[in-house]
Amino acid sequence: ILLDNAGRLPLNFLSENPPKEFTLKNPNILPINERLEYYRNLATAIEKDTKAYRNLTNRLKDAITLALKRIQWNFKTAIPMYYPTMDKMSLLLPLSLVDDEIVDIALVAEKTKSGNYIGHTILPLNWAYSNARLVARPDSDWLVAEEIDTATDEDENE
């Protein structure tokens, strides 16, 4: 999730544990080709810096644990999402990577044949909202259209 989707991670999350010998910058001001190269370099830098990778991974695990607790408190926290090209239903889970009170990104979890769920990718909130609307209007406390920054990730393809 971290390496394949480095470009989807919030900048404040990365700035807390930046990889060594890599300068973080705002990718939204870069042209699309430079932005994609920046994300590839970022993933490589995270992979090479084991301390940063471990710290980011541990924070991601903590965010997943918190999301699972939120779902136990209120099942509506997990929002259904339909992926038409694969004809699959998934659940969107809120991940709070920087501050436990603010949702930064959505984890996409799919049900496996064994009945368990596996998280396989993350989506920026504007993508999550668009994908959730294919099923129904999201009825949640964390995926609210008015609170989503639509200015980011406009050029990026899923």
Secondary structure, 3 states (H helix, E strand, C coil): CCCCCHHHCCHHHHHHCCCCCCCCCCHHHCCHHHHHHHHHHHHHHHHHCHHHHHHHHHHHHHHHHHHHHHHHHCHHHCEEEEECCCCEEEEEEEECCCCCCCCCEEEEEEECCCCCEEEEEEECHHHHHHHHCCCCCCCCCCCCHHHCCCCCCCCCCC
